[in-house]
Amino acid sequence: MEASGHIGTGGAFLRGRIVSDGTVVEDGVVAYDGDRLVFAGPYPEFSPEGRPQHELPAGSVLVPGLVDMHCHGGYGVDFSSADDGAVRRAAAFLHRSGTTTLLASVVPGPPAQALAALQVLAGLCADGLLAGIHAEGPFVSTEYSGALEPAHLSDPDLELLARLIEAGRGRLRTMTYAPEVPGADELADQLTAHGVIPSIGHTACDSATAAAALARASDGLASAGFDGYSVRPTVTHLFNGMPPLHHRSPGPAAACLRAAAAGAAAVELIADGTHLDPQTILTVFELVGAANILLVSDAMAAAGLDDGEYGLGGRRVTVTGGRATLAGTETLAGSTSTLLDVVRTAVASGVPYPEALMSATSVPAAVLGLADEVGSLHAGYRADVVVLTPELRLHAVLRKGRWLP
């Protein structure tokens, strides 16, 4: 976090406890002009120069806007089938919840529907509403399909992939695939050649196959010119949608943990209190470190709303007590939590909150290649600030220098 930067005219400044990049400034200031931060650092080093103070409650905590790499929608909207207006409503809700940067995740459907969804979402990426698109499939394992419709899953089809990439107009940022399916290596090569981050998940593969896939994806991203540490392969919701880690059959989870511990991959955790036990969350943080973890919401249409019936890629989902399952089954179908909810659950699991916040801000920003734009509080970065209470409850959200209603 920088304690420097040009202090221009206009704008305002906020004073509170700053938590950014895993560090804490007890008495800090964040100042902004327009849509950019111009100062972030200790209060004694700040000169207001006529800039007004935006008054906040005592004890306010100032953190970067959260960055969610895996989110299917919210506020009644499913990104896989929504029109322009509906996506805007969902994004507005998610932004107000503290997630100022997000990928829109889509699940497999009929090719025409999938292509149409990508075209809608790509347009909203161009408007700056979304940071990109995450395709969860369709080239994944039917054995570990989870809430994905098996009828829409297939082995890699490079022609279909090309059409999906074209429909995404450069906004497809990551794709979940199973590395054991025939043609997976060629698929991964095509993804990295087009700047799409491969993410292994919904997979039945063994540990050796997972390790080889992560290494291949890492090499492919490096060949495409990406930084090998920041932009790196990811793992879609570690432990969910894959065989459990067993002492005689470690499966993909073991290889994913080793790669993450080495900084060669980043693993998603849905720390929503449903997908993972608190001890699992804490153990992964202690084993691989916050710098190699992506806290994600995996939120679906019910996020922000009451229990009831909702949709996910054309499948019916029942939400009871905040737990989303495919109707008539116990199969989890995404989460009803926002990313801030996930951060609080990780902290309640024993993760220090500067580390939990890091895994929901600067780490995903770096993986997406946005490390100089969002995810941290630095002069010159986008003016995205979330104001929290000492209990990490939401007080207010500043996005692109504008306070959200």
Residue pairs with C-beta under 8 A, 6 or more apart in sequence:
1 18
1 20
1 21
1 23
1 25
1 40
1 41
1 376
1 377
1 378
2 40
2 41
2 378
2 379
3 39
3 40
3 41
3 42
3 45
4 39
4 41
4 379
5 37
5 38
5 39
5 40
5 378
5 379
5 380
6 38
6 379
7 31
7 38
7 39
7 47
7 48
7 49
7 51
8 33
8 38
9 33
9 49
9 50
9 51
10 33
10 34
10 51
11 31
11 32
11 33
11 34
11 38
11 51
11 401
12 31
12 32
12 51
12 52
12 53
12 54
13 29
13 30
13 31
13 32
13 39
13 46
13 48
13 51
13 52
13 53
13 54
14 29
14 30
14 31
14 53
14 54
14 56
14 60
14 62
14 385
14 387
15 27
15 28
15 29
15 43
15 53
15 56
15 60
16 28
16 56
16 59
16 60
16 61
16 62
16 387
17 24
17 25
17 26
17 27
17 28
17 59
17 60
17 61
17 62
18 24
18 25
18 28
18 29
18 30
18 40
18 41
18 61
18 62
18 63
18 377
19 61
19 62
19 63
19 353
19 354
19 357
20 40
20 63
20 64
20 357
20 361
20 362
20 376
20 377
20 378
21 358
21 362
21 376
21 377
22 290
22 354
22 355
22 357
22 358
22 362
23 354
24 354
25 41
25 42
27 42
27 43
27 44
28 40
28 41
28 42
28 43
28 62
29 39
29 40
29 41
29 42
29 43
29 46
30 37
30 39
30 40
30 62
30 377
30 385
31 37
31 38
31 39
31 40
31 46
31 48
31 51
32 38
32 383
32 385
32 398
32 401
33 401
34 383
34 401
35 382
35 383
35 400
35 401
35 402
36 380
36 381
36 382
36 383
36 401
37 377
37 378
37 379
37 380
37 381
37 382
37 383
37 385
38 379
38 380
39 46
39 379
40 377
40 378
40 379
56 387
56 395
56 396
57 389
57 395
59 389
59 390
60 387
60 388
60 389
60 395
61 387
61 388
61 389
61 390
61 392
62 377
62 385
62 386
62 387
62 388
63 357
63 361
63 377
63 385
63 386
63 388
64 357
64 361
64 362
64 374
64 375
64 376
64 377
64 384
64 385
64 386
65 98
65 99
65 100
65 101
65 361
65 374
65 375
65 382
65 384
65 385
65 386
65 397
65 398
65 399
66 98
66 99
66 100
66 101
66 339
66 340
66 343
66 360
66 361
66 386
67 99
67 100
67 101
67 102
67 131
67 360
67 361
67 364
67 365
67 368
67 370
67 374
67 375
68 94
68 99
68 101
68 102
68 103
68 296
68 297
68 299
68 339
68 360
68 364
69 102
69 103
69 134
69 174
69 234
69 268
69 294
69 296
69 364
69 367
69 368
70 103
70 105
70 134
70 136
70 236
70 237
70 268
70 270
70 294
70 296
70 297
70 298
71 79
71 94
71 99
71 102
71 103
71 104
71 105
71 296
71 297
71 298
71 299
71 339
72 78
72 79
72 80
72 104
72 105
72 106
72 107
72 298
72 299
72 300
72 301
72 312
72 334
73 79
73 80
73 82
73 90
73 104
73 299
73 300
73 301
73 303
74 90
74 93
74 94
74 97
74 299
74 300
74 301
74 302
74 303
74 304
74 338
75 89
75 90
75 93
75 94
75 301
75 303
75 304
75 305
76 89
76 90
76 301
76 302
76 305
76 310
77 86
77 87
77 89
77 90
77 301
78 300
78 301
78 310
78 311
78 312
78 313
79 87
79 90
79 104
79 105
79 106
79 117
79 121
80 106
80 107
80 109
80 113
80 114
80 117
80 312
80 313
80 314
81 109
81 113
81 117
81 311
81 313
81 314
82 90
82 117
82 120
83 120
84 120
84 123
84 124
87 104
87 120
87 121
87 124
87 129
87 130
88 124
88 129
90 301
91 102
91 104
91 124
91 129
91 130
92 404
93 303
93 304
94 102
94 299
94 303
94 338
95 397
95 399
95 404
96 397
96 404
96 405
97 304
97 338
97 339
97 340
97 394
97 397
98 338
98 339
98 340
98 386
98 394
98 397
99 297
99 338
99 339
99 340
100 374
100 384
100 386
100 397
100 399
100 400
101 131
101 364
101 365
101 370
101 374
101 375
101 384
102 130
102 131
103 130
103 131
103 132
103 133
103 134
103 173
103 174
103 368
104 121
104 124
104 130
104 132
104 133
104 134
105 133
105 134
105 135
105 136
105 298
106 114
106 117
106 118
106 121
106 133
106 134
106 135
106 136
106 313
107 136
107 137
107 147
107 148
107 149
107 312
107 313
108 114
108 136
108 137
108 138
108 148
108 149
108 152
108 153
108 313
109 117
109 149
109 152
109 313
109 314
110 152
111 160
111 163
113 314
114 135
114 138
114 164
114 167
115 163
115 164
115 167
116 167
118 133
118 135
118 164
118 167
118 168
118 171
118 172
119 167
119 169
121 130
121 133
121 168
121 171
122 133
122 167
122 168
122 169
122 170
122 171
124 130
125 131
125 132
125 133
125 169
125 171
126 169
126 171
128 400
130 171
131 173
131 368
131 370
131 374
132 171
132 172
132 173
132 174
132 368
133 168
133 171
133 172
133 173
134 173
134 174
134 175
134 176
134 199
135 164
135 172
135 174
135 175
135 176
136 148
136 175
136 176
136 201
136 202
136 236
137 148
137 152
137 153
137 176
137 177
137 202
138 148
138 152
138 153
138 154
138 160
139 153
139 154
139 155
139 156
139 157
139 161
139 175
139 177
139 178
139 181
139 183
139 184
139 187
140 148
140 153
140 176
140 177
140 178
140 181
140 201
140 202
140 203
140 241
141 153
141 178
141 180
141 181
141 202
141 203
141 204
141 205
142 150
142 153
143 204
144 178
144 202
144 203
144 204
144 241
144 242
144 243
145 153
145 202
145 241
146 202
146 240
146 241
146 331
146 332
146 333
147 312
147 313
147 315
147 317
147 326
147 331
147 332
147 333
147 334
148 202
148 313
149 313
149 314
149 315
152 313
154 160
155 181
155 182
155 183
156 177
156 181
156 182
156 183
156 184
156 186
156 187
157 183
158 183
158 186
158 187
158 190
161 187
161 190
161 191
162 190
164 172
165 172
165 194
165 196
170 195
172 194
172 196
173 196
173 197
173 368
174 196
174 197
174 198
174 199
174 234
175 191
175 196
175 197
175 198
175 199
176 199
176 200
176 201
176 202
176 236
177 184
177 187
177 188
177 191
177 198
177 199
177 200
177 201
178 184
178 200
178 201
178 202
178 203
178 204
178 205
179 185
179 188
179 200
179 203
179 205
179 209
179 210
179 212
179 213
180 203
180 204
180 205
180 206
180 209
184 213
185 213
185 216
187 198
188 198
188 213
188 216
188 217
188 220
189 216
189 220
191 197
191 198
191 217
191 220
192 198
192 217
192 220
192 221
192 223
192 224
193 220
193 224
195 224
195 226
197 217
197 221
197 231
197 232
197 233
197 234
197 367
198 213
198 217
198 220
198 233
198 234
199 233
199 234
199 235
199 236
199 268
200 210
200 213
200 214
200 217
200 233
200 234
200 235
200 236
200 252
200 256
201 235
201 236
201 237
201 241
201 242
202 236
202 241
202 242
203 210
203 241
203 242
203 252
204 242
204 243
205 213
205 242
205 251
205 252
206 249
206 251
206 252
207 250
207 251
207 252
207 254
207 255
208 255
209 252
210 251
210 252
210 255
210 256
211 255
211 258
211 259
213 233
214 233
214 235
214 255
214 256
214 259
214 264
214 265
215 259
215 264
217 233
218 228
218 232
218 233
218 264
218 265
221 228
221 231
221 232
221 233
222 228
226 232
226 369
227 369
228 264
229 263
230 366
230 367
230 369
230 371
231 366
231 367
231 368
231 369
232 263
232 264
232 265
232 266
232 367
233 259
233 264
233 265
233 266
234 265
234 266
234 267
234 268
234 294
234 367
235 252
235 256
235 260
235 265
235 266
235 267
235 268
236 268
237 268
237 269
237 270
237 275
237 296
237 298
238 253
238 256
238 257
238 267
238 268
238 269
238 284
239 245
239 253
239 275
239 276
239 280
240 270
240 275
240 276
240 332
242 251
242 252
242 253
243 249
243 251
243 252
243 253
244 251
244 253
245 251
245 253
245 254
256 265
256 267
257 267
257 284
257 287
257 288
259 265
260 266
260 267
260 288
260 292
260 293
261 287
261 288
261 289
261 292
263 291
263 292
265 292
266 292
266 293
266 294
266 363
266 364
266 367
267 284
267 288
267 292
267 293
267 294
268 293
268 294
268 295
268 296
269 276
269 281
269 284
269 293
269 294
269 295
269 296
269 346
269 359
270 276
270 296
270 297
270 298
270 335
270 342
271 281
271 295
271 342
271 343
271 345
271 346
271 349
271 356
272 297
272 298
272 335
272 336
272 337
272 341
272 342
272 345
273 337
273 345
274 322
274 323
274 332
274 335
275 298
275 332
275 335
278 345
278 348
278 349
278 350
279 349
281 345
281 346
281 349
281 351
282 349
282 350
282 351
284 293
285 293
285 346
285 351
285 355
285 356
285 359
290 351
290 355
290 356
290 358
290 359
290 363
291 358
291 363
292 363
293 359
293 363
294 359
294 363
294 364
294 367
295 339
295 342
295 343
295 346
295 356
295 359
295 360
295 364
296 339
296 342
296 364
297 303
297 335
297 337
297 338
297 339
297 341
297 342
298 334
298 335
299 334
299 335
299 336
299 337
299 338
299 339
300 310
300 312
300 317
300 324
300 333
300 334
300 335
300 336
301 310
301 311
301 312
301 317
302 308
302 310
302 317
302 319
302 324
302 336
303 335
303 336
303 337
303 338
304 338
305 336
306 319
307 319
307 320
307 321
307 322
308 318
308 319
309 316
309 317
309 318
309 319
309 327
310 316
310 317
310 319
310 324
311 317
312 324
312 333
312 334
315 326
315 327
315 333
316 326
316 327
317 324
317 325
317 326
317 327
317 333
317 334
318 324
318 325
318 326
318 327
318 328
319 325
319 336
322 336
322 337
323 332
323 336
324 332
324 333
324 334
324 335
324 336
325 331
325 332
325 333
326 333
335 342
337 345
339 360
340 386
340 392
340 394
342 360
343 353
343 356
343 357
343 360
343 392
344 392
346 356
346 359
347 353
347 356
347 392
353 392
361 375
361 376
362 371
362 375
362 376
363 375
364 375
365 371
365 373
365 374
365 375
365 376
366 375
372 380
372 381
373 381
373 382
374 381
374 382
374 384
377 385
382 400
383 398
383 399
383 400
383 401
384 398
384 399
384 400
385 397
385 398
386 394
386 396
386 397
386 398
387 394
387 395
387 396
387 397
387 398
388 394
388 395
389 395
396 403
396 404
397 403
397 404
398 404
